[in-house]
Amino acid sequence: MFNEMYRGDDIRPEYRLIQDWLNANGPDALNEKRAEAEALFRRVGITFAVYGEGGDPERLIPFDMVPRIFSATEWDRIEAGSIQRAKALNAFLTDIYTERAIVKAGIVPADLIDGNDAYEPVMEGFAPPGGIFSHICGVDLVQVGEGESYVLEDNCRTPSGISYVLENREVMSRMFPELFRSGIVRPVDHYGDMLAEAMASVAPPMCEGEPTLALLTPGHFNSAYYEHTFLADLMGVELVEGPDLFVEDNRVFMRTTQGAQRIDVLYRRLDDAFLDPRCFRPDSMLGVPGIMEAYKNGGVTIVNAPGAGVADDKAIYIYVPEMVKFYLGEEPILPNVPTWRCGKPDEYKYVMENLADLVVKEVHGSGGYGMLIGPKATKAEIEEYAKRIEADPAGFIAQPTLALSTAPTLGADGLVARHVDLRPFVISGRETKLIPGGLTRVALKEGSLVVNSSQGGGVKDTWVLNK
Amino acid sequence: MLSRTANGLFWMSRYVERASNIARLLDAGRRMDNIPNSDEGRASEWESILIASGSHEIYDGDIKNADMESVARHLIFNEDNPSSILCCMKSARENARAMRIAVTREVWDVLNSNWAEMRGKSGRDITGGRLAEFLDWVKNCGFLFQGAVEASMLRDEGRDFITLGMAVERSDATARLIDVKYHVLLPDAQDVGGGLDHMQWVQLLRATNSLRAFRWIYRETVTPQSVVHFLILNKKSPRSIIAAMCDIVEHLESIGGGTPDQRAVCAQAREMLTTLDALSVEQIIGNGLHEWLTRQIADTNVLAGAIAHAYGFNGPELIETQSQSQ
């Protein structure tokens, strides 16, 4: 198993500054800092829940004080691979709502698209400005060895967690100024400018002059509300709710104390289903009646585009490496985890015979629920799960159990090794880019592979070092 | 700025101000309660405090026999009383949370910390001689908020709505506080102008933290006339009704009137200020202090309604109805 702090018995150079700090100050100092950091998080009211996990909307995620560190070389690969993936996914989304060349080429079966819950027929034939569906795309990665990573899943819909990336850094730089002073850690605080710039670059055809941006939130009862306020604040744009907005002559306006003001690009943190009661769920009080028509007529740009969730499906995930080849003519930089589709007879047979060694997931599942982790399951659990697969083979995929990397994490008596993953956030507008870093989630329970916050996961600051 | 945001800022500020003013009311009651009352005359200060707070109708008990502890509990911890200090702090924080982007981190920090601390308080913190200290703490929470607003917020429209909310609430609260004196019964009609009457006026000044300021300005013994002048007509007195009215006019003008309704509300406020400015203490007291205060409270309420209407607080789609029980 790959412990990211070590190469063989030696501490990797990237982690030497952490070890030096610990040698100089001792683990107790780190524990004290942890209490201080938690008080800080609580005071500014940073609360967070990863998309779709529910739970107390005002809970704090445990924060681990030991940063996760990437060398410049490691990061170059992750960066290039994530950008490549986001480009391919955007090309795919544009394609499936228009030409469907990838279906015609016999690569992706049509039923995986038409049968997908996230597919929005209303988007058919429509090309969003710049050909971008997923302006903010989270690519979830795991590592198994030095420079050896796999993509676990893609989040093209509405990936959350970026506020934690930036707030973690803010807290770390307050706690450990001496570690940042050397300038060895690459900064992440230009995320707001990067996002605002990307949003402005996809202004709708009707927009003249400087586009007005806004962020649409379901409101302060939403679990990710803190992140919505954080992002609006970061970009210096209005944080609006559905009832603040109305549509007139294919333009979207917000109600202000000085009358109606036009919005050109709307970053919505609201699910497709609630976006427009005239188009999706008629009972939605959170959306804006008529916004889809305005969107399709070029009066406003919606970020991320409705229907982008098709690409998040685990059955579609399997085809992403082929998308990279098909649309970009490139070899995939970041590989998928090898995946067996239980819907295919020969692969089904292999999965059923090897359940004890595999991880099995529901095709439409998320949040780490409804999974079978073969090596950790009892015989009875495996038999139970086998029955579920038997009943609906196409609803499941299986993957080998990866020896996930661990990162040093603060335990009661010093550093312990805990499993981690990484979500970089790729921004697509006129250009496709990302900040050096991302959300590192850590499974705080010993041996656990589940990093989701609802199941004992925490977060870490992610450092990318300068060359 | 979004109309919803303006509404949220206005109410956030009103709730903070209301919490402090409920503390001042309680402080006035506590001080009057402490005045040695040698006569057998019925002590009625707690009844009058309840009436002045505007929440006597939901007081759970016999209002005639209300005492310090029960009134304090009602006005501090009662979750069913939207004007209790607990509810005010909660509502202020909720409004700030809903308008998180429109307030600075410093302002949010104050409201969030105050609320967290308030949640940890219990009956133990207001009994056994600890009430005065608790009330000081509540007032300090208000001062911290004002300091954070003053020192960290942009001086733009958002700030104007915050000051507007504060001024509307303060004008209302000062009128109610003076009215306490009307409801407190003196043992005998002949006691008007006597020692007890005098002591009560003094305690009223103390509760508004303004006895020293009063002496500095008037350099004379406390009389009902001078207190009325100080708390209603003196522009130098920070909690006077006319000072609040000046703030209202100034900030309405600063926001500016783009629509006929907005210009009308500005004119309405200006007219209220002009009327106040021309008034004398004799005119106020001559026609009945209580009657004047009642009318002033009603007029301020009408003005607040007109502001809400002019700036679209209640929008075509009302998102949230704020408690207006006072």
Interface residues (C-beta under 8 A of the other chain):
Chain A: R43 V44 G45 G219 H220 Y225 Y226 T229 A232 D233 E238 L239 V240 E241 P243 D244 M254 R255 T256 T257 Q258 G259
Chain B: M1 L2 S3 R4 A6 E94 R97 A98 R100 I101 R105 W108 D109 N112 S113 E157 I255 G258 T259 Y311 G312 G315 E317 I319
